[in-house]
Amino acid sequence: MRNNSTVRLSELKLPEDLKKLTVPQCKALCREIRSILINTVSENGGHLASNLGTVELTMAIHRVFDSPKDKIIWDVGHQAYTHKLLTGRLDRFSTLRTESGISGFAKPSESEHDSFISGHSSNSISAACGIAKAMRLNGDDHNVIAVIGDGAFTGGMAYEGLNNAGKSDDNLIVILNDNEMSISKNVGAFAKYLSSIRGKKAYMDVKKNVAGVLDKTPIIGEPIKEVLLASKDTMRWLLYRSSGLVSGPTMFENLGFVYLGPVDGHDLESLEENLRAAKAAKKPVLIHVNTVKGKGYTPAENNPGAFHGVAPNAIKSGNPEIISSDSFSAVFGKELAKLAQSDRKICAITAAMKYGTGLNFFAEKFPDRFFDVGIAEQHAVTFAAGLAVSGMIPVFAVYSSFLQRAYDQLIHDAAISRTHIVLGIDRAGVVGEDGETHQGLFDVPMLTCIPNVTVFSPSDYDELKLCLRMAIYDTPSVAAVRYPRGAEVQGVHMELDRENMFCYEKHGGKVLAVCYGRTGLTAAQAVRENDLEADILKLVRIFPIERAVTDICMEYDRIIVFEESLKNGGIGEHLTSALEEKGYKGDIRINAMSGFVKQAKTESVLKRFRLDKDGITEIIKKIGI
């Protein structure tokens, strides 16, 4: 294969054969990979811009290192599609993000080349630090490579990892993939710091030029070059004195890393040169790589934020998945902006998800009260608490699965002192194709075990607007409004008792179906369309369990709770406990979810757990007999 004849991925034994190829052959493979990425994401949906930006980088890593002996850890993992293609998953790549197919993230159970599970950000350096230490203790001299984006560096855990990794002597390489983006444009001091390093790229060019000049200097050139290039501090001082290009060591060097870069992340030869240097160092190294998010696909290059995650067929039409105006996220964002127009105390906070959570509407109107803190949910909650104790009304909009990272802050910095912050919990419930790491199934058990927390779960847009207003103005301490991804269910309405914040319909009274959120409307459809003799109690304020709720429940001998959440710690268990305290002697059953839910279409997941219309109908009929 050591010639310039064209090869295709399907002809190679991967990743081993990559080392046998010429650079031109690898560049041709990179073009093939980009075509596969675009076509597959067009069909299945997924993360496009981030993966297009890491094609050459992934190719270089696999040409220099020996996976799985060398361990590669992908932070978040939404940029690991090329890694999947280069590690024997080409034949299954068409199943990406589909039920029973391969995951959209790195997953050890899927391949030995996936060294650590990913899906959320900022954990790769910590994981790499642990793996590298274990390898050293076991006498294994291979390398551990963590690939982390500059967006993930806004998460505090990345710095915890750096602090501990830098003081080790382990074979640990951190690749900082700097594309100036997380999902939205990066914010904060670290983004400015990286920008300053990128602006001093001339330092690397001058360093090469100096080495080249000294190579040509007879007798004294080589000894001087060795002395100068062996001392980064000396070289930096000389350049600073002569040109002002460099002011001092990078923060990474101060933390104990050898720093290489910035490197052109689309220059295969330069990438491999720096990776080989890092491999030879036998100590912690940080390689600063500059990439273009969306590389090779013009719409994604021009608008990488919009093409971060796309829906099926969006590429063919050229329209990426941006929240629809007909969605819970958009309604939430617009309603919050409307309330803020007449109340200057309302502030909005996002953790790098301005567009995904609908806060772009607020940001456009009130930029001085809008705060994007980067991928830093822990900081977001405590920052909100700081705003709140100073008289502001902070609203933090966050995906359910990402809120998990701020659990301690919710307890310690907000709930204990009854500090009034509002959480807009987007993507609550099943989200589908992103799989285990992204399903919004833990917020109910997580929040309902914390004292001084109130949880709302609206099932349509009108209820969402009302719940948001109540969370802001009528609820002390921590108030959470949780709502699903996508649009409201059409054609189904239940009359809301605003005093008690529930909907109660009687249809025969043999069984009481207790439910909330979109599952509540599905249950209403099931009962109405099948003439079931079951009454429906759809909770809107789902926690704490109010006396009015338990009073109704005490009138029934058979109760079935339907909830699109985990059974353990869910509303069904809380209701059961509350009824037992009142001496309830009837039969109460809970139909909820269990375990980690793998990727599949939302409809398929709901059907599997009998939370679709047919499943609810079947269960009510069985219990009603």
Phi, psi and omega per residue, in radians:
M1 nan -0.009 -3.090
R2 -1.427 1.096 3.007
N3 -2.605 -3.080 -3.068
N4 -1.712 0.296 3.071
S5 -1.173 2.526 -3.086
T6 -1.240 2.361 3.044
V7 -2.129 2.777 3.120
R8 -2.099 2.717 -3.125
L9 -0.961 -0.687 -3.082
S10 -1.150 -0.268 -3.120
E11 -1.613 -0.090 -2.979
L12 -1.875 2.611 2.922
K13 -1.594 1.989 -2.965
L14 -1.937 2.497 0.110
P15 -1.598 0.027 -2.983
E16 -1.006 -0.734 -3.025
D17 -1.222 -0.244 -3.131
L18 -1.056 -0.565 -3.110
K19 -1.232 -0.286 -3.102
K20 -1.565 -0.126 -3.010
L21 -1.587 2.728 3.018
T22 -1.432 2.861 3.111
V23 -1.055 -0.773 3.092
P24 -1.027 -0.653 3.108
Q25 -1.144 -0.691 3.120
C26 -1.150 -0.679 3.113
K27 -1.110 -0.653 3.085
A28 -1.140 -0.679 3.087
L29 -1.121 -0.627 3.100
C30 -1.075 -0.671 3.094
R31 -1.161 -0.703 3.101
E32 -1.107 -0.733 -3.129
I33 -1.083 -0.762 3.140
R34 -1.075 -0.671 3.106
S35 -1.113 -0.740 3.109
I36 -1.112 -0.750 -3.141
L37 -1.052 -0.846 -3.107
I38 -1.097 -0.781 -3.106
N39 -1.175 -0.732 -3.095
T40 -1.214 -0.784 3.141
V41 -1.163 -0.530 3.072
S42 -1.084 -0.646 -3.122
E43 -1.434 -0.730 -2.963
N44 -1.825 -0.215 -2.963
G45 1.333 2.932 3.114
G46 2.484 -2.887 -3.104
H47 -1.627 2.031 -3.033
L48 -1.816 -1.038 -2.987
A49 -1.019 -0.728 -3.107
S50 -1.127 -0.634 -3.128
N51 -1.329 -0.639 3.085
L52 -1.095 -0.486 -3.102
G53 -1.401 -0.213 -3.047
T54 -2.044 0.342 -3.083
V55 -1.143 -0.964 -3.122
E56 -1.125 -0.678 3.134
L57 -1.051 -0.792 3.139
T58 -1.139 -0.734 3.087
M59 -1.014 -0.810 -3.119
A60 -1.113 -0.731 3.136
I61 -1.031 -0.802 -3.088
H62 -1.307 -0.342 3.063
R63 -1.418 -0.509 -3.106
V64 -1.591 -0.631 -3.069
F65 -1.877 3.000 -3.048
D66 -2.103 1.425 3.075
S67 -1.303 2.418 0.185
P68 -1.668 0.084 3.100
K69 -1.129 -0.811 2.928
D70 -1.431 2.330 -3.020
K71 -1.692 2.200 3.126
I72 -1.933 2.187 -3.109
I73 -2.073 2.162 -3.090
W74 -1.789 2.020 3.090
D75 -1.193 2.323 -2.990
V76 1.179 -0.891 3.108
G77 1.550 -0.073 3.119
H78 -1.334 0.003 3.069
Q79 -1.977 0.342 -3.037
A80 -1.793 0.256 -3.131
Y81 -1.091 -0.744 3.116
T82 -1.111 -0.671 3.066
H83 -0.998 -0.716 3.110
K84 -1.123 -0.749 -3.137
L85 -1.129 -0.571 -3.076
L86 -1.586 0.078 3.130
T87 -2.216 0.690 2.961
G88 1.481 0.323 -3.115
R89 -2.007 0.340 3.108
L90 -1.037 -0.760 -3.079
D91 -1.182 -0.336 3.139
R92 -1.889 0.021 -3.007
F93 -1.135 -0.453 3.115
S94 -1.159 -0.267 3.129
T95 -1.612 0.133 -3.086
L96 -0.868 2.212 3.039
R97 1.155 0.291 3.096
T98 -1.828 2.835 3.138
E99 -1.048 2.239 -3.092
S100 1.206 0.108 3.106
G101 -1.654 -2.910 3.136
I102 -1.442 2.660 -3.060
S103 -1.305 2.730 3.026
G104 -1.417 0.052 -3.133
F105 -2.344 2.931 3.095
A106 -1.174 2.406 -3.014
K107 -2.619 1.890 -3.073
P108 -0.978 -0.563 3.133
S109 -1.220 -0.220 -3.117
E110 -1.600 -0.603 -3.081
S111 -2.763 2.523 3.072
E112 -1.185 -0.262 3.118
H113 -1.429 -0.205 3.063
D114 -1.626 1.747 -2.968
S115 -1.342 -0.383 -3.056
F116 -2.714 2.470 -3.135
I117 -1.183 2.529 3.126
S118 -2.432 2.920 -3.109
G119 2.853 -0.580 3.037
H120 -1.999 2.926 -2.928
S121 -1.741 2.922 2.897
S122 1.364 0.119 -3.066
N123 -1.773 -0.102 -2.962
S124 -1.148 -0.678 -3.093
I125 -1.187 -0.713 3.100
S126 -1.087 -0.786 3.119
A127 -1.109 -0.765 3.139
A128 -1.097 -0.674 3.120
C129 -1.060 -0.759 3.123
G130 -1.180 -0.758 -3.138
I131 -1.151 -0.731 3.134
A132 -1.103 -0.691 3.138
K133 -1.161 -0.743 3.117
A134 -1.104 -0.712 3.111
M135 -1.083 -0.727 3.121
R136 -1.104 -0.765 3.125
L137 -1.105 -0.507 -3.134
N138 -1.597 0.101 3.128
G139 1.304 0.354 -3.139
D140 -1.638 2.117 -3.040
D141 -1.654 0.173 -3.135
H142 -1.310 3.007 -3.043
N143 -1.765 2.730 2.985
V144 -2.090 2.236 -3.079
I145 -2.079 2.093 3.069
A146 -1.836 2.180 3.109
V147 -1.856 2.006 -3.047
I148 -2.314 2.362 -3.137
G149 -1.419 2.790 3.108
D150 -1.134 -0.493 3.068
G151 -1.117 -0.718 3.135
A152 -1.179 -0.349 3.107
F153 -1.259 -0.129 3.037
T154 -1.393 -0.153 3.077
G155 -1.511 2.344 -3.039
G156 -1.070 -0.506 -3.102
M157 -1.094 -0.498 3.113
A158 -1.070 -0.676 -3.129
Y159 -1.303 -0.579 3.041
E160 -1.082 -0.720 3.105
G161 -1.149 -0.783 3.120
L162 -1.040 -0.757 -3.084
N163 -1.043 -0.671 -3.112
N164 -1.518 -0.599 -3.119
A165 -1.221 -0.679 -3.053
G166 -1.114 -0.452 -3.104
K167 -1.543 -0.028 3.137
S168 -1.567 2.985 3.025
D169 -2.006 0.478 -3.059
D170 -1.451 2.806 3.133
N171 -1.403 1.309 -3.043
L172 -2.099 2.216 3.132
I173 -2.122 2.168 3.062
V174 -1.843 2.151 3.069
I175 -1.812 1.951 3.112
L176 -1.547 1.833 3.129
N177 -1.484 1.744 -2.999
D178 -1.744 1.783 3.081
N179 -2.075 0.202 3.100
E180 1.140 0.338 -3.090
M181 -2.423 2.592 2.762
S182 -1.825 -1.672 2.903
I183 -1.797 -0.885 2.945
S184 -1.618 3.138 3.106
K185 -1.062 2.377 -3.126
N186 -1.122 2.614 -3.122
V187 -2.267 2.888 3.000
G188 1.711 3.083 -3.045
A189 -1.163 -0.608 -3.106
F190 -1.153 -0.654 3.088
A191 -1.073 -0.697 3.107
K192 -1.174 -0.634 3.141
Y193 -1.124 -0.816 3.119
L194 -1.107 -0.619 3.095
S195 -1.084 -0.651 3.128
S196 -1.186 -0.603 3.097
I197 -1.211 -0.757 3.114
R198 -1.041 -0.632 -3.133
G199 -1.198 -0.314 3.134
K200 -1.814 0.414 3.122
K201 -1.028 -0.394 3.103
A202 -1.013 -0.423 3.094
Y203 -1.009 -0.781 -3.134
M204 -1.144 -0.688 -3.137
D205 -1.157 -0.746 3.116
V206 -1.102 -0.698 3.139
K207 -1.042 -0.761 3.104
K208 -1.137 -0.704 -3.139
N209 -1.117 -0.723 3.115
V210 -1.074 -0.787 3.127
A211 -1.069 -0.706 3.141
G212 -1.130 -0.731 3.123
V213 -1.124 -0.781 -3.113
L214 -1.160 -0.549 3.082
D215 -1.027 -0.560 -3.070
K216 -1.584 -0.045 -3.120
T217 -1.519 2.090 -3.076
P218 -1.150 2.537 3.001
I219 1.191 -1.084 -2.992
I220 -1.633 -0.208 -3.029
G221 -1.058 -0.894 -3.070
E222 -1.117 -0.811 3.106
P223 -1.061 -0.704 3.137
I224 -1.148 -0.730 -3.141
K225 -1.051 -0.773 -3.121
E226 -1.080 -0.724 3.138
V227 -1.164 -0.822 -3.081
L228 -1.156 -0.820 -3.064
L229 -1.306 -0.316 3.074
A230 -1.340 -0.314 -3.111
S231 -2.043 1.756 3.132
K232 -1.089 -0.659 -3.120
D233 -1.127 -0.708 3.128
T234 -1.133 -0.824 -3.140
M235 -1.057 -0.757 -3.116
R236 -1.132 -0.685 3.132
W237 -1.127 -0.756 -3.139
L238 -1.090 -0.771 -3.124
L239 -1.183 -0.689 3.131
Y240 -1.083 -0.774 -3.124
R241 -1.135 -0.638 -3.034
S242 -1.549 -0.513 -3.022
S243 -2.354 -0.250 -3.115
G244 1.270 0.295 -3.074
L245 -1.300 -0.586 -3.019
V246 -2.237 2.355 -3.058
S247 -1.842 -0.242 -3.110
G248 2.886 3.123 -3.128
P249 -1.155 2.689 3.102
T250 -1.297 2.857 3.095
M251 -1.067 -0.546 -3.115
F252 -1.174 -0.708 3.086
E253 -1.151 -0.673 3.109
N254 -1.117 -0.439 3.110
L255 -1.542 -0.017 3.052
G256 1.886 0.042 -3.139
F257 -1.583 2.578 2.827
V258 -1.325 2.254 -3.091
Y259 -1.841 2.212 3.059
L260 -2.145 2.226 3.083
G261 2.403 -3.047 -0.041
P262 -1.216 2.575 -3.105
V263 -2.061 2.438 3.071
D264 -1.180 1.962 -3.071
G265 -1.258 -0.009 3.093
H266 -2.062 0.142 3.059
D267 -1.752 1.730 -3.014
L268 -1.025 -0.759 -3.093
E269 -1.165 -0.727 3.117
S270 -1.146 -0.695 3.101
L271 -1.051 -0.827 -3.097
E272 -1.141 -0.663 3.120
E273 -1.051 -0.801 -3.121
N274 -1.258 -0.621 3.091
L275 -1.138 -0.695 3.104
R276 -1.158 -0.652 3.093
A277 -1.121 -0.736 3.115
A278 -1.123 -0.691 3.129
K279 -1.091 -0.650 -3.102
A280 -1.338 -0.304 -3.030
A281 -1.192 -0.575 -3.136
K282 1.008 0.669 3.069
K283 -2.825 2.996 -3.108
P284 -1.051 2.249 -3.135
V285 -2.280 2.443 2.998
L286 -2.042 2.132 3.088
I287 -1.829 2.098 -3.119
H288 -1.622 1.921 -3.051
V289 -1.961 2.253 3.067
N290 -1.711 2.143 3.112
T291 -2.218 2.881 3.088
V292 -1.884 2.015 3.130
K293 -1.178 2.204 -3.102
G294 1.579 0.195 -3.052
K295 -0.882 2.258 3.048
G296 1.641 -0.115 3.098
Y297 -2.311 1.819 -2.932
T298 -0.918 -0.819 3.129
P299 -1.021 -0.663 -3.135
A300 -1.274 -0.618 3.078
E301 -1.120 -0.704 -3.109
N302 -1.293 -0.486 -3.089
N303 -2.476 1.172 -3.046
P304 -1.118 -0.526 3.129
G305 -1.127 -0.764 -3.133
A306 -1.186 -0.561 -3.111
F307 -1.691 0.301 3.070
H308 -1.088 -0.954 3.065
G309 -2.213 2.238 -3.070
V310 -2.202 2.701 3.103
A311 -1.502 2.803 3.066
P312 -0.938 2.468 3.088
N313 1.243 0.025 -3.130
A314 -1.200 -0.537 -3.096
I315 -1.243 -0.722 3.138
K316 -1.076 -0.647 -3.128
S317 -1.510 -0.254 -3.104
G318 1.389 0.175 -3.115
N319 -1.961 1.859 3.123
P320 -1.247 2.942 -3.130
E321 -1.424 1.746 2.979
I322 -1.949 2.563 -3.018
I323 -0.932 2.352 3.125
S324 -1.280 2.646 3.060
S325 -1.127 -0.392 3.071
D326 -1.721 1.285 3.138
S327 -2.708 2.730 3.102
F328 -1.052 -0.677 -3.106
S329 -1.077 -0.806 -3.117
A330 -1.169 -0.744 3.133
V331 -1.101 -0.728 3.101
F332 -1.049 -0.868 -3.101
G333 -1.089 -0.734 -3.130
K334 -1.201 -0.692 3.135
E335 -1.171 -0.681 3.108
L336 -1.111 -0.734 3.099
A337 -1.101 -0.662 3.119
K338 -1.117 -0.777 3.130
L339 -1.148 -0.647 -3.110
A340 -1.205 -0.347 -3.127
Q341 -1.137 -0.562 -3.124
S342 -1.871 0.068 -3.136
D343 -2.459 1.813 -3.073
R344 -1.309 -0.077 3.089
K345 -1.423 -0.328 -3.089
I346 -1.280 2.223 3.069
C347 -2.131 2.689 3.131
A348 -2.139 2.418 -3.104
I349 -2.237 2.410 3.013
T350 -2.338 2.673 3.055
A351 -1.864 1.272 3.090
A352 1.164 0.432 -3.106
M353 -2.298 0.827 -3.080
K354 -1.020 -0.829 -3.074
Y355 -1.390 -0.678 -3.109
G356 -1.100 -0.534 -3.117
T357 -1.721 0.014 3.128
G358 1.412 0.147 -3.118
L359 -1.374 -0.059 3.065
N360 -1.056 -0.539 3.111
F361 -1.144 -0.707 3.109
F362 -1.212 -0.780 -3.079
A363 -1.059 -0.646 -3.125
E364 -1.158 -0.633 -3.071
K365 -1.565 -0.598 -3.032
F366 -2.326 1.136 -3.083
P367 -1.063 -0.484 -3.120
D368 -1.297 -0.320 3.125
R369 -1.941 0.209 3.113
F370 -1.902 2.301 -3.061
F371 -2.288 2.021 3.002
D372 -1.741 1.949 -3.045
V373 -1.661 0.104 -3.063
G374 1.380 -3.005 -3.104
I375 -1.343 1.360 -3.000
A376 -2.621 1.189 -3.073
E377 -1.116 -0.614 3.107
Q378 -1.060 -0.869 3.104
H379 -1.053 -0.702 -3.092
A380 -1.013 -0.768 -3.109
V381 -1.185 -0.791 -3.126
T382 -1.237 -0.624 3.026
F383 -1.042 -0.754 3.094
A384 -1.072 -0.721 3.128
A385 -1.106 -0.662 3.079
G386 -1.105 -0.740 3.063
L387 -1.066 -0.745 -3.050
A388 -1.143 -0.764 -3.113
V389 -1.222 -0.181 3.101
S390 -1.795 0.245 2.996
G391 1.723 -0.031 3.118
M392 -1.559 2.940 3.097
I393 -2.049 1.625 -3.083
P394 -1.485 2.388 3.072
V395 -2.116 2.017 -3.131
F396 -1.807 1.938 3.110
A397 -1.642 2.187 -2.993
V398 -2.665 2.546 3.054
Y399 -1.152 2.533 -3.118
S400 -0.928 -0.840 -3.066
S401 -1.181 -0.479 3.141
F402 -1.409 -0.427 3.103
L403 -1.104 -0.428 -3.120
Q404 -0.943 -0.518 -3.067
R405 -1.277 -0.183 -3.064
A406 -1.936 0.443 -3.034
Y407 -1.070 -0.833 -3.116
D408 -1.076 -0.700 -3.106
Q409 -1.162 -0.636 3.095
L410 -1.062 -0.739 -3.129
I411 -1.261 -1.009 -2.930
H412 -1.334 -0.724 -2.982
D413 -1.676 -0.158 -3.097
A414 -2.248 -1.031 -2.970
A415 -1.194 -0.715 -3.081
I416 -1.002 -0.767 -3.103
S417 -1.627 0.173 3.139
R418 0.961 0.700 3.124
T419 -1.312 2.303 -3.028
H420 -1.495 1.712 2.971
I421 -2.116 2.670 -3.125
V422 -2.018 2.304 3.093
L423 -1.911 2.158 2.969
G424 -1.713 1.790 -3.001
I425 -1.664 1.713 -3.125
D426 -1.426 2.803 3.113
R427 0.967 0.656 3.069
A428 -1.362 2.363 -3.080
G429 1.654 -2.727 -3.089
V430 -1.313 2.308 3.081
V431 -1.988 -0.195 2.959
G432 1.689 -2.031 -2.820
E433 -1.228 -0.270 3.112
D434 -1.352 -0.269 2.953
G435 1.414 -2.740 -2.934
E436 -0.939 -0.701 -3.017
T437 -1.312 -0.219 -3.023
H438 -2.101 -0.159 3.131
Q439 -1.081 2.402 -3.106
G440 -1.622 1.062 -3.002
L441 -1.877 -0.010 -3.026
F442 -1.897 -0.133 -3.037
D443 -1.201 -0.626 -3.141
V444 -1.163 -0.948 3.083
P445 -1.028 -0.626 -3.103
M446 -1.173 -0.835 -3.042
L447 -1.347 -0.617 -3.022
T448 -1.368 -0.074 3.026
C449 -1.706 0.025 3.120
I450 -1.739 2.158 3.081
P451 -1.076 2.710 3.053
N452 1.188 0.483 3.095
V453 -2.080 2.342 3.059
T454 -1.990 2.364 -3.077
V455 -2.153 2.218 3.038
F456 -1.901 2.561 3.092
S457 -2.435 1.434 -3.132
P458 -1.215 2.693 -3.137
S459 -1.994 -0.114 3.051
D460 -2.543 3.078 -3.029
Y461 -1.165 -0.676 3.136
D462 -1.104 -0.758 3.096
E463 -1.119 -0.656 3.115
L464 -1.044 -0.812 -3.140
K465 -1.088 -0.745 3.137
L466 -1.136 -0.770 -3.124
C467 -1.102 -0.687 3.127
L468 -1.102 -0.772 3.119
R469 -1.098 -0.716 3.135
M470 -1.179 -0.671 3.126
A471 -1.108 -0.640 -3.115
I472 -1.355 -0.725 -2.948
Y473 -1.967 -0.376 -2.997
D474 -2.087 0.147 -3.059
T475 -2.218 2.133 3.092
P476 -1.376 2.930 3.063
S477 1.025 -2.541 -3.085
V478 -1.440 2.196 3.105
A479 -2.137 2.231 -3.103
A480 -2.083 2.331 3.045
V481 -2.044 1.979 -3.085
R482 -1.883 2.440 -3.085
Y483 -2.649 2.696 -3.009
P484 -1.451 2.979 3.024
R485 -1.295 2.516 3.042
G486 1.613 -2.712 -2.996
A487 -1.768 2.887 3.094
E488 -1.256 2.752 3.082
V489 -1.242 2.267 -3.100
Q490 -1.516 2.552 2.978
G491 1.403 0.142 3.133
V492 -2.227 2.234 3.125
H493 -2.441 2.466 3.044
M494 -2.207 2.431 -3.107
E495 -1.281 2.221 -3.058
L496 -1.616 2.264 2.952
D497 -1.466 1.759 -3.008
R498 -1.216 -0.462 3.122
E499 -1.174 -0.763 -3.089
N500 -1.755 -0.114 3.113
M501 0.961 0.874 2.951
F502 -2.608 2.881 3.054
C503 -1.990 2.316 -3.058
Y504 -2.298 2.008 3.141
E505 -2.113 2.381 3.110
K506 -1.847 2.300 -3.126
H507 -2.383 0.487 3.117
G508 2.319 -0.499 2.898
G509 1.393 0.135 3.134
K510 -1.301 -0.618 -3.108
V511 -2.309 2.538 3.023
L512 -1.900 2.116 3.058
A513 -1.706 2.018 3.099
V514 -1.754 2.277 -3.037
C515 -2.741 3.071 3.112
Y516 -2.791 2.896 3.135
G517 1.138 -2.720 -3.106
R518 -1.151 -0.408 3.086
T519 -1.130 -0.518 3.098
G520 -1.103 -0.728 3.121
L521 -1.239 -0.596 3.072
T522 -1.111 -0.719 3.100
A523 -1.112 -0.688 3.106
A524 -1.092 -0.736 3.087
Q525 -1.048 -0.798 -3.094
A526 -1.048 -0.785 -3.098
V527 -1.200 -0.789 -3.085
R528 -1.176 -0.805 -3.037
E529 -1.286 -0.390 -3.107
N530 -1.936 0.160 3.122
D531 0.875 0.800 -3.129
L532 -1.369 2.486 3.120
E533 -1.509 1.243 -3.130
A534 -2.481 2.452 3.057
D535 -1.659 2.705 -3.057
I536 -2.131 2.254 3.018
L537 -2.071 1.750 -3.118
K538 -1.713 1.959 -3.121
L539 -1.397 2.433 3.034
V540 -1.931 -0.799 2.903
R541 -1.608 1.785 -2.944
I542 -1.562 -0.319 -3.139
F543 -2.703 2.437 0.041
P544 -1.239 2.798 3.119
I545 -1.217 2.053 -3.064
E546 -1.474 2.755 3.135
R547 -1.076 -0.632 3.135
A548 -1.055 -0.559 3.113
V549 -1.230 -0.857 -3.113
T550 -1.172 -0.552 3.103
D551 -1.094 -0.737 3.100
I552 -1.132 -0.806 -3.085
C553 -1.063 -0.600 -3.115
M554 -1.108 -0.271 -3.122
E555 -1.454 -0.085 -3.049
Y556 -2.052 2.487 3.089
D557 -1.478 -0.439 -3.112
R558 -2.264 2.197 3.141
I559 -2.257 2.378 3.025
I560 -2.186 2.216 3.140
V561 -1.783 2.188 3.060
F562 -1.906 2.182 3.099
E563 -2.581 2.377 3.109
E564 -1.522 1.159 -3.118
S565 -2.820 3.125 3.097
L566 -1.281 2.528 3.115
K567 -1.178 -0.820 -3.115
N568 -1.160 2.041 -3.141
G569 1.455 0.101 -3.091
G570 -1.437 -3.096 -3.113
I571 -1.115 -0.614 3.118
G572 -1.022 -0.752 3.134
E573 -1.222 -0.676 3.094
H574 -1.115 -0.709 3.127
L575 -1.152 -0.741 3.114
T576 -1.012 -0.782 3.131
S577 -1.105 -0.757 -3.133
A578 -1.114 -0.684 -3.141
L579 -1.240 -0.642 3.108
E580 -1.086 -0.649 3.105
E581 -1.136 -0.451 3.117
K582 -1.586 0.029 3.102
G583 1.493 0.429 -3.123
Y584 -1.094 2.315 -3.096
K585 -2.013 0.039 -3.088
G586 -1.455 -2.942 -3.104
D587 -1.821 2.104 3.095
I588 -2.129 2.238 -3.140
R589 -2.145 2.676 -3.097
I590 -2.156 2.149 3.023
N591 -1.945 1.738 -3.103
A592 -2.365 -2.810 -3.041
M593 -1.895 2.855 -3.120
S594 -2.566 2.657 3.061
G595 1.259 -3.045 3.048
F596 -1.542 2.218 -3.011
V597 -1.652 2.095 -3.096
K598 -1.310 2.982 -3.089
Q599 -1.172 2.419 3.071
A600 -3.079 2.868 3.061
K601 -1.087 2.545 -3.088
T602 -0.954 -0.738 -3.127
E603 -1.050 -0.673 -3.131
S604 -1.194 -0.695 3.130
V605 -1.140 -0.804 3.138
L606 -1.080 -0.652 3.101
K607 -1.135 -0.727 -3.116
R608 -1.060 -0.647 -3.118
F609 -1.679 0.241 3.104
R610 0.955 0.796 3.053
L611 -1.984 0.181 2.997
D612 -1.585 3.097 -3.054
K613 -1.057 -0.755 -3.130
D614 -1.158 -0.716 -3.130
G615 -1.151 -0.742 3.115
I616 -1.124 -0.729 3.109
T617 -1.041 -0.802 -3.124
E618 -1.073 -0.768 -3.105
I619 -1.171 -0.752 -3.139
I620 -1.127 -0.728 3.118
K621 -1.071 -0.735 -3.106
K622 -1.157 -0.744 -3.124
I623 -1.306 -0.502 -3.087
G624 -1.339 -0.205 -3.117
I625 -1.211 nan nan
